[in-house]
């Protein structure tokens, strides 16, 4: 193909322009090829700087969940003033035309990566020769640095750039296809109309389902193990992300039914209030008669009559005004009072005011108790509730909020939020923002889709609200085994050096959350008929597991973002140590766990260190070599970690 680049001379370093063009063309043609090519190539592997610029733009767009093709990439490069530098929009189309097939993207990438390794070998050798000719006195340091570079170059698989702590790579999109069809089609339509990630609408859909079922229907996994169906959900997105619009679409049936219930009960409440007021007035009239002076009055009889009238008046029940929700800025004491009256409530808001309340911004200190107990359904007992109702059995609170990411950091800094388990009770979504890439004209949510969602959710809300007592739904035998398999997987993931080793509090609730999500899916699947009381099936558990697997990946990113995780601070300490040269001026190319323990007074045992090492491994700063087996009961020897080359050279990759 032709391009705007000059041909290489006979003495150019090893490179293959056609392979570079084909690798980029494959990414422009196929979304899966983006992940495949980027796994083998980084921007530093391209010989032509323009190709590196195009690769970087594609990766950034793919990580943000944006579509990748010649038109969208051209728009991105135009916005960054790079389009003319890479040869214009026509060059992007030429890349596509020059690609034989996107299916071979990995092979094109391997050609480019191999040539990049050859160039690095030449560069390393050239630097070593130059230092030797200069007669430098730092021969040991130069040799050590060269050995580290050669080791990195000769590695069979390319080591991508590490992901800085406090940031994260591309996170998965919400698996919309796991939702019940009438929910999934609403989520997809709202996401398209508002040009927002589906994560936002899907998370608020789960909050709406939880509002309907939370505390009213339980799931029994096994005898003695029951879970309520209420969830604490948060989807964090930046300002101007149209959160309020999505919130309104997904929660409208909740507020419509709440108004309908309140209007329908108005006459009954007024009648009961009138009867009670009349009875109290009768008791007060008898008391007034007893207070009159005179000897011809038998006060004992009158007081007895007044007491009996008062008791009768107190026994007259005035039904409370029906409520499904509370405001998103309710404080803990009024929330406890409302739970005492209604037991099952939802705090829904498109903002993060509730987190400000939890953090104690408007009080002397945070009051976390009601939020902790109302998630699990633990008995809520406090003198602050009401004199008539000093405790609440099985309170159930649903939380569905869409704050800005910074609000999560404020919540994490709240005393006790992590230690007492509040942060562990939330399912987190942190979708990538698509600001700047939204379509300006989109199709509205189809009326049939909106009506079906409104009707089905309203039916679910009204059916479960009318239940006189909570209903418990069991699992089928195969569903029970599916839960057991999830427990086994989780146990493995909690081991040292595994992904969830540093989040035992959050992960400890993961299987329970999966059962809760499964119950919501079960109810939404079957609410149109009389079969919603049947046992939860295996397929429903598996769908719920896909959803909580999504939330797991986002939770890892959120806890990294808010830095409430002690492993993050410990990992930062290790990074600072690795980035410092040793006393002889060389850098560490490999470490053992005990080396880090000895180097820092912060760690006393290897066990304290392992969550931080797992985090650094997940971010790409370390790679664990397979340990040898020792002769002592088959225990592994001390694990060795290779250190990312960017730290070998003292680069500030943090």
C-alpha positions as CSV (number, residue, x, y, z in Angstrom):
1,X,0.0,0.0,0.0
2,X,1.1,3.6,-0.4
3,X,1.5,6.0,2.5
4,X,2.7,9.4,3.4
5,X,5.8,8.0,5.0
6,X,9.3,7.8,3.4
7,X,10.7,4.4,2.6
8,X,13.4,3.0,4.9
9,X,17.0,3.1,3.8
10,X,19.3,0.1,3.7
11,X,20.6,0.9,7.2
12,X,17.3,1.4,9.0
13,X,16.7,-0.6,12.2
14,X,14.6,-3.8,11.8
15,X,11.0,-2.8,11.0
16,X,8.1,-3.9,8.8
17,X,5.7,-1.1,7.8
18,X,3.2,-3.5,6.3
19,X,2.9,-5.6,9.4
20,X,2.4,-2.4,11.5
21,X,-0.3,-1.2,9.1
22,X,-2.0,-4.6,9.1
23,X,-2.0,-4.8,12.9
24,X,-3.6,-1.4,13.2
25,X,-6.1,-2.2,10.4
26,X,-7.2,-5.4,12.2
27,X,-8.0,-3.3,15.3
28,X,-10.0,-0.8,13.2
29,X,-11.9,-3.7,11.6
30,X,-12.6,-5.9,14.6
31,X,-13.3,-5.1,18.3
32,X,-11.9,-8.5,19.5
33,X,-8.8,-7.8,17.5
34,X,-8.2,-4.7,19.7
35,X,-7.7,-6.8,22.8
36,X,-5.7,-9.4,20.9
37,X,-3.3,-7.0,19.3
38,X,-2.9,-4.8,22.4
39,X,-2.0,-8.0,24.4
40,X,1.0,-8.4,22.1
41,X,1.9,-4.8,21.3
42,X,2.4,-1.5,23.1
43,X,2.9,1.9,21.6
44,X,6.7,1.6,22.1
45,X,6.8,-1.4,19.8
46,X,6.1,0.6,16.6
47,X,8.9,1.9,14.5
48,X,6.9,4.7,13.0
49,X,5.7,7.3,15.6
50,X,2.5,7.9,13.7
51,X,1.5,4.2,14.1
52,X,2.2,4.5,17.8
53,X,-0.1,7.5,18.0
54,X,-2.9,5.6,16.2
55,X,-2.5,2.6,18.4
56,X,-2.7,4.8,21.6
57,X,-5.9,6.4,20.4
58,X,-7.5,3.0,19.6
59,X,-6.6,1.6,23.0
60,X,-7.9,4.6,24.9
61,X,-11.2,4.5,23.0
62,X,-11.6,0.7,23.5
63,X,-10.9,1.1,27.3
64,X,-13.6,3.7,27.5
65,X,-16.1,1.4,25.8
66,X,-16.3,3.5,22.7
67,X,-16.7,2.2,19.1
68,X,-13.5,1.9,17.1
69,X,-13.4,2.4,13.4
70,X,-11.7,4.8,10.9
71,X,-14.3,7.5,11.4
72,X,-14.4,7.5,15.2
73,X,-10.6,7.3,15.5
74,X,-10.2,10.1,13.0
75,X,-12.5,12.2,15.2
76,X,-10.5,11.4,18.3
77,X,-7.2,12.3,16.6
78,X,-8.7,15.5,15.2
79,X,-9.7,16.5,18.8
80,X,-6.1,15.9,20.0
81,X,-4.6,17.7,17.0
82,X,-2.9,14.5,15.8
83,X,-4.8,13.7,12.7
84,X,-2.7,15.6,10.2
85,X,0.5,14.2,11.8
86,X,-0.5,10.6,11.2
87,X,-1.4,11.2,7.5
88,X,-5.0,12.4,7.7
89,X,-8.3,10.5,7.8
90,X,-7.6,8.9,4.4
91,X,-4.6,7.0,5.9
92,X,-6.8,5.4,8.5
93,X,-9.0,4.1,5.7
94,X,-5.9,2.9,3.8
95,X,-4.9,0.9,6.9
96,X,-8.2,-1.0,6.7
97,X,-7.8,-1.6,3.0
98,X,-4.3,-2.9,3.4
99,X,-5.3,-5.5,6.0
100,X,-5.7,-9.0,4.5
101,X,-7.9,-10.2,7.3
102,X,-8.6,-9.0,10.9
103,X,-8.5,-12.6,12.0
104,X,-4.7,-12.6,11.6
105,X,-4.2,-9.5,13.8
106,X,-2.3,-11.4,16.4
107,X,0.2,-12.7,13.8
108,X,0.8,-9.2,12.5
109,X,1.3,-8.0,16.0
110,X,3.8,-10.7,16.7
111,X,5.8,-9.7,13.7
112,X,6.0,-6.1,14.9
113,X,6.8,-7.2,18.5
114,X,9.7,-9.4,17.3
115,X,11.2,-6.6,15.3
116,X,10.9,-4.3,18.2
117,X,12.8,-6.8,20.4
118,X,15.5,-6.9,17.7
119,X,15.8,-3.1,17.8
120,X,16.0,-3.1,21.6
121,X,18.8,-5.6,21.4
122,X,20.7,-3.4,19.0
123,X,20.1,-0.3,21.2
124,X,21.2,-2.1,24.3
125,X,24.4,-3.4,22.6
126,X,25.2,0.0,21.2
127,X,24.8,1.7,24.7
128,X,27.1,-1.0,26.2
129,X,29.7,-0.5,23.6
130,X,29.6,3.3,24.0
131,X,30.0,3.1,27.8
132,X,32.9,0.7,27.4
133,X,34.7,3.0,24.9
134,X,34.3,5.9,27.3
135,X,36.1,3.9,30.0
136,X,33.4,4.5,32.5
137,X,34.1,3.6,36.1
138,X,30.6,2.3,36.7
139,X,31.1,-1.0,34.9
140,X,29.1,-3.0,37.5
141,X,26.1,-0.7,37.4
142,X,26.1,-0.7,33.5
143,X,26.4,-4.5,33.4
144,X,23.5,-4.9,35.8
145,X,21.3,-2.5,33.9
146,X,22.2,-4.1,30.6
147,X,21.4,-7.6,32.0
148,X,18.0,-6.3,33.2
149,X,17.3,-4.9,29.8
150,X,18.4,-8.0,28.0
151,X,16.3,-10.2,30.4
152,X,13.2,-8.0,29.6
153,X,13.9,-8.2,25.9
154,X,14.3,-12.0,25.9
155,X,11.2,-12.6,27.8
156,X,8.9,-14.9,25.7
157,X,5.9,-12.7,26.2
158,X,5.9,-8.9,26.2
159,X,5.4,-7.2,29.5
160,X,2.9,-4.4,29.1
161,X,3.3,-1.1,30.9
162,X,2.1,-1.4,34.5
163,X,-1.2,0.2,35.5
164,X,-0.5,3.0,38.1
165,X,-2.0,2.4,41.5
166,X,-5.2,4.4,42.0
167,X,-6.2,3.8,38.4
168,X,-7.5,0.7,36.5
169,X,-7.6,-0.8,33.1
170,X,-10.7,-1.3,31.0
171,X,-13.6,-2.6,33.1
172,X,-16.3,-4.9,31.8
173,X,-19.7,-3.7,30.7
174,X,-22.7,-4.8,32.6
175,X,-24.0,-8.1,31.2
176,X,-27.4,-6.9,30.2
177,X,-28.3,-10.2,28.6
178,X,-28.5,-11.8,32.1
179,X,-31.4,-9.6,33.0
180,X,-35.1,-10.6,32.5
181,X,-36.0,-9.6,28.9
182,X,-38.5,-6.9,29.9
183,X,-35.8,-5.3,32.1
184,X,-33.0,-5.8,29.6
185,X,-34.8,-4.2,26.7
186,X,-35.6,-1.2,28.9
187,X,-32.0,-0.9,30.0
188,X,-30.7,-1.1,26.4
189,X,-33.2,1.4,25.1
190,X,-32.6,3.9,27.9
191,X,-28.8,3.6,27.5
192,X,-29.1,4.2,23.8
193,X,-31.5,7.1,24.1
194,X,-29.5,8.9,26.8
195,X,-26.1,7.8,25.4
196,X,-25.0,6.5,28.7
197,X,-23.2,3.2,29.6
198,X,-25.7,0.4,30.2
199,X,-24.2,-0.1,33.6
200,X,-26.0,3.0,34.9
201,X,-29.5,1.9,33.8
202,X,-28.9,-1.7,34.8
203,X,-27.8,-0.8,38.3
204,X,-30.8,1.3,38.8
205,X,-33.0,-1.4,37.5
206,X,-31.7,-3.7,40.2
207,X,-32.3,-1.0,42.7
208,X,-36.0,-0.8,41.5
209,X,-36.3,-4.6,41.8
210,X,-34.8,-4.5,45.2
211,X,-37.3,-1.8,46.2
212,X,-40.1,-4.2,45.3
213,X,-38.7,-7.3,47.0
214,X,-36.4,-6.2,49.7
215,X,-37.5,-7.5,53.0
216,X,-40.7,-9.0,51.6
217,X,-39.2,-12.0,50.0
218,X,-36.2,-14.0,51.3
219,X,-34.1,-16.7,49.7
220,X,-33.1,-19.8,51.6
221,X,-29.8,-21.2,50.3
222,X,-29.7,-24.0,52.9
223,X,-31.3,-24.6,56.2
224,X,-30.2,-21.9,58.5
225,X,-28.8,-19.7,55.7
226,X,-31.3,-17.1,54.5
227,X,-30.7,-13.9,52.6
228,X,-33.0,-10.9,52.3
229,X,-33.4,-9.5,48.8
230,X,-32.4,-5.9,49.4
231,X,-29.2,-4.5,47.9
232,X,-27.0,-1.5,48.4
233,X,-26.0,-0.3,44.9
234,X,-23.9,2.6,43.7
235,X,-23.0,3.6,40.2
236,X,-20.4,6.3,40.2
237,X,-20.1,8.6,37.2
238,X,-18.7,12.2,36.6
239,X,-20.9,15.3,36.3
240,X,-22.9,15.8,33.1
241,X,-23.4,12.1,32.6
242,X,-27.2,12.3,32.4
243,X,-27.6,10.3,35.6
244,X,-30.8,12.1,36.6
245,X,-32.4,11.2,33.2
246,X,-31.5,7.5,33.6
247,X,-32.6,7.5,37.2
248,X,-36.0,8.9,36.2
249,X,-36.6,6.3,33.5
250,X,-35.7,3.3,35.7
251,X,-37.5,4.4,38.9
252,X,-40.6,6.1,37.6
253,X,-42.8,3.0,38.3
254,X,-41.7,3.0,41.9
255,X,-42.8,6.6,42.5
256,X,-46.0,6.2,40.5
257,X,-47.1,3.2,42.6
258,X,-46.1,5.0,45.8
259,X,-48.4,7.9,44.9
260,X,-51.1,5.5,43.9
261,X,-50.9,3.7,47.2
262,X,-50.9,7.0,49.1
263,X,-53.9,8.3,47.3
264,X,-55.8,5.1,47.7
265,X,-55.3,5.0,51.5
266,X,-56.1,8.7,52.0
267,X,-59.8,8.1,52.9
268,X,-59.0,5.2,55.2
269,X,-56.4,7.2,57.1
270,X,-58.7,10.2,57.5
271,X,-61.5,8.0,58.7
272,X,-59.3,6.3,61.3
273,X,-57.9,9.6,62.5
274,X,-61.4,11.0,62.9
275,X,-62.5,8.0,64.9
276,X,-59.5,8.1,67.1
277,X,-59.8,11.9,67.7
278,X,-63.4,11.4,68.7
279,X,-62.5,8.6,71.1
280,X,-59.8,10.7,72.6
281,X,-62.2,13.7,72.9
282,X,-64.6,11.5,74.8
283,X,-61.9,10.4,77.2
284,X,-60.9,14.0,77.6
285,X,-64.5,15.0,78.3
286,X,-64.7,12.4,81.1
287,X,-61.5,13.7,82.6
288,X,-62.8,17.3,82.4
289,X,-65.9,16.1,84.4
290,X,-63.7,14.5,87.0
291,X,-61.8,17.7,87.5
292,X,-64.9,19.7,88.3
293,X,-65.2,20.6,92.0
294,X,-68.1,19.4,94.1
295,X,-69.0,16.6,96.5
296,X,-71.7,15.0,94.4
297,X,-69.3,13.5,91.9
298,X,-68.0,10.0,92.2
299,X,-64.5,10.7,90.8
300,X,-63.3,7.1,91.1
301,X,-66.0,5.9,88.7
302,X,-65.5,8.8,86.3
303,X,-61.7,8.3,86.2
304,X,-62.2,4.6,85.6
305,X,-64.5,5.4,82.7
306,X,-62.0,8.0,81.3
307,X,-59.2,5.4,81.5
308,X,-61.2,2.8,79.7
309,X,-62.1,5.4,77.0
310,X,-58.5,6.4,76.7
311,X,-57.4,2.7,76.3
312,X,-60.1,2.2,73.6
313,X,-58.8,5.3,71.8
314,X,-55.2,4.2,71.9
315,X,-56.3,0.8,70.5
316,X,-57.7,2.5,67.4
317,X,-55.1,2.0,64.7
318,X,-54.5,4.8,62.2
319,X,-52.7,3.2,59.2
320,X,-49.5,5.0,58.2
321,X,-49.2,6.8,54.9
322,X,-47.9,4.1,52.5
323,X,-44.2,4.6,51.6
324,X,-41.8,2.7,49.4
325,X,-39.0,5.2,49.5
326,X,-37.3,7.8,51.6
327,X,-35.5,10.9,50.4
328,X,-31.9,10.5,49.4
329,X,-30.8,13.0,52.1
330,X,-32.5,11.4,55.1
331,X,-30.5,11.3,58.3
332,X,-30.0,8.1,60.4
333,X,-32.5,9.0,63.1
334,X,-35.5,9.7,60.9
335,X,-34.6,6.7,58.8
336,X,-34.7,4.5,61.9
337,X,-38.2,6.0,62.7
338,X,-39.4,5.3,59.1
339,X,-38.1,1.8,59.2
340,X,-39.9,1.3,62.5
341,X,-43.1,2.2,60.8
342,X,-42.7,0.6,57.3
343,X,-39.8,-1.9,57.8
344,X,-39.0,-2.1,54.1
345,X,-37.9,1.1,52.4
346,X,-35.6,2.3,49.6
347,X,-33.3,5.3,49.6
348,X,-32.9,6.2,45.9
349,X,-31.2,9.3,44.5
350,X,-29.3,10.4,41.4
351,X,-26.9,12.3,43.7
352,X,-24.6,11.4,46.5
353,X,-26.2,13.3,49.4
354,X,-26.9,10.1,51.3
355,X,-23.2,9.4,51.5
356,X,-22.6,12.9,53.0
357,X,-25.2,11.9,55.6
358,X,-23.5,8.6,56.3
359,X,-20.2,10.3,56.6
360,X,-21.6,12.5,59.4
361,X,-21.2,15.8,57.5
362,X,-24.3,17.2,59.4
363,X,-23.6,15.6,62.8
364,X,-20.8,15.4,65.3
365,X,-19.9,11.9,64.3
366,X,-21.0,9.2,61.8
367,X,-24.0,7.1,62.7
368,X,-23.5,3.9,60.7
369,X,-25.7,1.5,62.8
370,X,-29.0,1.8,61.0
371,X,-27.2,1.3,57.6
372,X,-25.3,-1.7,58.8
373,X,-28.3,-3.4,60.4
374,X,-30.9,-2.7,57.7
375,X,-28.8,-4.4,55.1
376,X,-28.6,-7.7,56.9
377,X,-32.1,-7.5,58.5
378,X,-30.7,-7.5,62.0
379,X,-32.9,-6.3,64.9
380,X,-32.8,-2.6,65.0
381,X,-33.2,-1.4,68.6
382,X,-32.6,2.1,69.8
383,X,-34.3,4.6,72.1
384,X,-34.3,7.0,69.2
385,X,-36.9,5.2,67.2
386,X,-40.3,5.8,68.8
387,X,-41.7,5.4,72.3
388,X,-44.4,3.1,70.9
389,X,-42.0,1.0,68.8
390,X,-38.6,0.7,70.4
391,X,-37.3,-1.9,68.0
392,X,-37.7,-3.2,64.4
393,X,-37.5,-6.8,63.4
394,X,-36.0,-7.6,60.0
395,X,-35.6,-4.1,58.7
396,X,-34.7,-4.0,55.0
397,X,-33.2,-1.0,53.3
398,X,-32.5,-0.7,49.6
399,X,-29.9,1.9,48.5
400,X,-29.6,3.0,44.9
401,X,-27.5,6.1,44.3
402,X,-25.4,7.5,41.4
403,X,-22.8,9.8,42.9
404,X,-19.6,11.3,41.5
405,X,-16.5,9.1,42.1
406,X,-15.0,11.7,44.5
407,X,-18.0,11.1,46.8
408,X,-16.8,7.5,47.2
409,X,-13.5,8.7,48.4
410,X,-15.2,10.9,51.1
411,X,-17.2,7.9,52.2
412,X,-14.1,5.7,52.5
413,X,-12.5,8.3,54.8
414,X,-15.5,8.1,57.2
415,X,-14.3,6.6,60.5
416,X,-15.5,3.0,60.7
417,X,-16.8,2.8,57.2
418,X,-14.3,0.0,56.3
419,X,-13.7,-1.5,59.7
420,X,-17.4,-1.9,60.6
421,X,-18.3,-3.3,57.2
422,X,-20.3,-0.5,55.5
423,X,-18.1,-0.4,52.4
424,X,-18.4,-4.2,52.1
425,X,-22.2,-4.0,51.9
426,X,-22.2,-2.2,48.5
427,X,-22.1,-3.4,45.0
428,X,-20.1,-0.9,43.0
429,X,-20.2,0.1,39.3
430,X,-17.6,2.5,37.9
431,X,-18.4,2.7,34.2
432,X,-16.2,4.6,31.8
433,X,-17.4,8.0,30.8
434,X,-18.3,8.6,27.2
435,X,-18.5,12.3,27.4
436,X,-17.4,13.8,24.1
437,X,-18.4,10.7,22.1
438,X,-22.2,10.7,22.5
439,X,-24.5,10.9,19.5
440,X,-26.6,14.1,19.4
441,X,-29.7,12.5,17.8
442,X,-31.0,9.2,19.1
443,X,-34.2,7.2,19.0
444,X,-36.4,7.6,22.0
445,X,-37.3,4.6,24.2
446,X,-40.0,2.7,22.3
447,X,-43.4,3.1,23.8
448,X,-44.0,-0.6,23.9
449,X,-40.7,-1.2,25.8
450,X,-41.5,1.6,28.3
451,X,-45.0,0.4,28.9
452,X,-44.0,-3.2,29.4
453,X,-41.3,-2.2,31.9
454,X,-43.7,0.1,33.7
455,X,-46.4,-2.5,33.8
456,X,-44.3,-5.5,34.9
457,X,-42.4,-3.5,37.6
458,X,-45.7,-2.0,38.9
459,X,-47.2,-5.5,39.1
460,X,-44.1,-6.8,41.0
461,X,-44.2,-3.8,43.4
462,X,-47.9,-4.1,44.2
463,X,-47.9,-7.9,44.5
464,X,-45.1,-8.0,47.0
465,X,-46.2,-4.9,48.9
466,X,-49.5,-6.6,49.6
467,X,-47.9,-9.6,51.2
468,X,-49.0,-9.8,54.9
469,X,-45.8,-11.6,55.9
470,X,-42.4,-12.2,54.3
471,X,-42.2,-15.2,52.0
472,X,-39.1,-17.5,51.8
473,X,-38.2,-19.1,48.5
474,X,-35.7,-22.1,48.5
475,X,-33.2,-23.2,45.9
476,X,-33.5,-26.3,43.7
477,X,-30.9,-29.0,44.5
478,X,-28.9,-28.1,41.4
479,X,-29.0,-24.4,42.3
480,X,-27.7,-25.3,45.7
481,X,-24.7,-27.1,44.1
482,X,-24.1,-24.0,41.9
483,X,-23.9,-21.9,45.0
484,X,-21.5,-24.4,46.5
485,X,-19.3,-24.1,43.4
486,X,-19.3,-20.3,43.8
487,X,-18.2,-20.7,47.5
488,X,-15.3,-23.0,46.4
489,X,-14.2,-20.4,43.7
490,X,-14.4,-17.6,46.2
491,X,-12.4,-19.5,48.8
492,X,-9.6,-19.9,46.2
493,X,-9.8,-16.2,45.3
494,X,-9.2,-15.3,48.9
495,X,-5.9,-17.1,49.1
496,X,-2.7,-15.1,49.3
497,X,-1.6,-13.7,45.9
498,X,-5.1,-14.2,44.5
499,X,-7.3,-11.3,43.2
500,X,-9.5,-10.9,46.3
501,X,-6.9,-11.5,49.0
502,X,-6.9,-7.8,50.0
503,X,-10.7,-7.5,50.0
504,X,-11.8,-10.2,52.4
505,X,-14.6,-8.1,53.9
506,X,-16.2,-7.3,50.6
507,X,-15.7,-10.7,49.1
508,X,-17.1,-12.3,52.3
509,X,-20.5,-11.1,51.2
510,X,-20.2,-11.9,47.6
511,X,-22.0,-15.3,47.6
512,X,-24.8,-13.8,49.7
513,X,-25.1,-10.9,47.2
514,X,-25.2,-13.4,44.4
515,X,-28.2,-15.2,46.0
516,X,-30.0,-11.9,46.5
517,X,-29.5,-10.9,42.8
518,X,-30.6,-14.4,41.8
519,X,-33.8,-13.9,43.8
520,X,-34.5,-10.6,42.1
521,X,-34.0,-12.2,38.7
522,X,-36.3,-15.1,39.7
523,X,-39.1,-12.8,40.7
524,X,-38.7,-10.6,37.6
525,X,-38.7,-13.8,35.4
526,X,-42.0,-15.1,36.9
527,X,-44.0,-12.2,38.2
528,X,-46.3,-12.3,35.2
529,X,-47.7,-15.7,36.4
530,X,-48.4,-17.5,39.7
531,X,-45.0,-19.4,39.7
532,X,-42.9,-16.8,41.5
533,X,-43.0,-18.8,44.7
534,X,-41.3,-21.8,43.1
535,X,-37.6,-22.6,44.0
536,X,-34.8,-20.6,42.4
537,X,-33.2,-22.6,39.6
538,X,-29.5,-23.2,38.7
539,X,-29.6,-21.1,35.5
540,X,-30.8,-18.1,37.6
541,X,-27.9,-18.6,40.0
542,X,-25.5,-18.7,37.1
543,X,-26.9,-15.5,35.6
544,X,-26.6,-13.8,39.0
545,X,-23.0,-15.0,39.3
546,X,-22.3,-13.2,36.0
547,X,-23.7,-10.0,37.4
548,X,-21.8,-10.2,40.7
549,X,-18.6,-11.1,38.7
550,X,-19.1,-7.8,36.9
551,X,-19.5,-6.0,40.2
552,X,-16.4,-7.8,41.5
553,X,-14.2,-6.3,38.8
554,X,-15.6,-2.9,39.5
555,X,-15.2,-3.3,43.3
556,X,-11.5,-4.0,42.8
557,X,-11.2,-0.7,40.8
558,X,-13.3,1.2,43.3
559,X,-11.3,0.1,46.4
560,X,-8.2,1.0,44.5
561,X,-9.6,4.4,43.6
562,X,-10.7,5.3,47.1
563,X,-7.5,3.9,48.6
564,X,-9.3,2.7,51.6
565,X,-7.6,-0.6,51.2
566,X,-4.5,-1.1,53.5
567,X,-3.0,-3.2,50.7
568,X,-2.9,-0.1,48.4
569,X,-0.8,1.9,50.9
570,X,1.4,-1.1,51.5
571,X,1.9,-1.6,47.7
572,X,2.8,2.1,47.4
573,X,5.5,1.6,50.1
574,X,6.9,-1.4,48.2
575,X,6.9,0.6,44.9
576,X,8.9,3.4,46.5
577,X,11.4,0.8,47.7
578,X,11.7,-0.8,44.3
579,X,12.2,2.5,42.5
580,X,15.2,3.4,44.8
581,X,18.6,2.1,43.7
582,X,20.6,-0.2,45.9
583,X,23.7,1.1,47.7
584,X,25.8,0.0,44.7
585,X,23.7,2.1,42.3
586,X,22.0,-0.9,40.7
587,X,18.3,-1.7,40.7
588,X,16.4,-4.8,41.8
589,X,15.4,-7.0,38.9
590,X,13.9,-9.7,41.1
591,X,12.8,-9.9,44.8
592,X,11.7,-12.5,47.3
593,X,8.9,-11.8,49.7
594,X,11.2,-11.9,52.6
595,X,13.4,-9.1,51.0
596,X,10.5,-6.7,51.2
597,X,9.8,-7.7,54.8
598,X,13.4,-7.0,55.7
599,X,13.5,-3.8,53.8
600,X,10.7,-2.1,55.6
601,X,9.8,-1.9,59.3
602,X,6.1,-1.6,58.2
603,X,5.9,-5.4,57.6
604,X,6.7,-7.9,60.3
605,X,5.6,-11.1,58.5
606,X,5.3,-12.3,54.9
607,X,1.5,-12.8,55.5
608,X,1.2,-9.0,56.1
609,X,2.9,-8.4,52.8
610,X,1.1,-10.8,50.5
611,X,-2.1,-8.6,49.8
612,X,0.2,-5.8,48.6
613,X,2.2,-8.1,46.4
614,X,-1.0,-9.5,44.9
615,X,-2.1,-5.9,44.1
616,X,1.3,-5.1,42.5
617,X,1.1,-8.3,40.5
618,X,-2.4,-7.4,39.3
619,X,-1.2,-3.9,38.2
620,X,1.7,-5.4,36.3
621,X,4.6,-4.2,38.5
622,X,5.6,-7.7,39.5
623,X,5.5,-11.2,38.0
624,X,5.6,-14.2,40.2
625,X,7.9,-17.0,39.1
626,X,6.7,-20.6,39.8
627,X,8.3,-21.5,43.1
628,X,10.3,-24.7,43.5
629,X,9.0,-27.5,45.8
630,X,11.0,-28.0,49.0
631,X,11.4,-31.2,50.8
632,X,9.5,-30.0,53.9
633,X,6.0,-31.5,53.6
634,X,5.8,-30.4,50.0
635,X,5.6,-26.7,51.0
636,X,6.6,-24.2,48.3
637,X,9.8,-22.3,48.6
638,X,9.8,-18.5,49.0
639,X,8.2,-17.1,45.9
640,X,10.3,-14.9,43.6
641,X,8.9,-11.9,41.7
642,X,10.4,-10.3,38.7
643,X,10.3,-6.5,38.7
644,X,8.9,-4.6,35.8
645,X,11.8,-3.1,33.7
646,X,10.4,0.4,34.1
647,X,11.5,0.1,37.8
648,X,14.8,-1.4,36.9
649,X,15.9,1.9,35.4
650,X,14.5,3.9,38.2
651,X,11.6,5.3,36.2
652,X,8.8,6.8,38.1
653,X,6.2,4.4,36.9
654,X,4.1,4.9,39.9
